[in-house]
Structures are given as C-alpha cells and as structure tokens.
Amino acid sequence: MDVVLKACERCINISNPNIGYVDRILRSWHEKGIKKSEDIALLDKKPVPYKKTKFHNFKQQSDELTEEELEELAREKREALFKKLGD
C-alpha cells in the first residue's frame, strides 16, 4: 500500500494527473523489483549513468584558458555587444 501511495505522490508534480500515470509508475517499479517504499528511496538516489556522445569529443577553447583570461574574453565580448547596440 505504501508503494501505491508513493506513486500517487509522484502525480502531484504533473499538470494532468491520472490513474494511467500511476499505473505506469507502478509497472516500472514492479519491473525493477521495487516492493517496499524504502526501495523507491534507493532507486531515486541511484545515479544515472553518464553516456558520452559525439558532442563531448570536441576540445573546448576554454580548457586552455585561465579564469582571468576567460573573464577578459567575456568582458571584451560584452563591450563589443554594447558598442554594436549603441551604434
């Protein structure tokens, strides 16, 4: 019963709560072997594995710059934008 109540609590955060959503939550938990409310807390704490994509293969320009150099670059870009807006 506690697991069902926890599933209902999850519906509070959605705009259109319905029994189908609660059912999908309960099915998902059942497939994952969740039987007690304590298991839900453990599942929520479990970190999501980080998956690298092709996007992460690019070397960032900022990797080689110091904090001061990054601040200077940001200031220059900000000033250039203000100058462009002022023209």
N, C-alpha and C positions, 0 to 999 in steps of 0.2 A: 504494500500500500504506500510506503514511503517513496518508492521509486516513481509511482504514478503521480504523487503529489509534486515531486521534484520536476517531472516532465511538465506538469501544469504550470509550475512556476516559470519555466522557460518560455511559456506562451505570453507572459506578461510583456516581454520586450518586443513583440511583433505587432504590426499595425492591425492585422486581421486574425486574431486567434481563433482556431477552430479545432475540432476533435481530430481531424486528419493530420494536423501538425503534431499533436500529442502522440498519435498513433505512430507516425514516422520516427519520432524521438524514441519511443519505447521499442520499436522494432530494431532500430540502430543499436540501442543499448543491449537488447537481447542477443543480437549477432555478435556483440563484443564481449558477451559473458557477464554483463552487469546484472547483479541480483540484489545488491543492497545499496542504500543511499551512500554508504562510505565508498563504494566502488566508483560512484559518479564523481566524487571529490577527487579521487586518484586519477580518473580519466581527464578531468579538467586541468589538473596540474601537469599532465604529461606533455612535454614539449613537442611541438610539431617539427618533424624533420625538415631541415633546410635543404632545398634542392637547388643546385646551381643550374642556371640556364646559359645560353649563348650570350645573353646580355651581360653576364658577370665576367666574361672573358676580356673585356676591354680594360685597358690600363687607364686610370683616371689621371688627368693632368695634375690634379690637386694632391696626388700621392707624393709627389716630389717637392712640394712647396711647404714652407714653414707656416706657422699660424700667422706671423706678421706679414709674410708675402701674400697669403690669402686675403687678409684684411686690406692690404694695399690694393690688390686686384679688385676687390669688391668696391672699395672707395672710388677707384678710377672709373669703374663701370657705372656706379651711381652718379658720379659727376657728369659723365658723358650723357647719361639719360636725362639729367636735369638740364643740361645745356641744350640738348635736342628738343626738349619740351619747351624751353624758353625761346627758341628761335621762331 
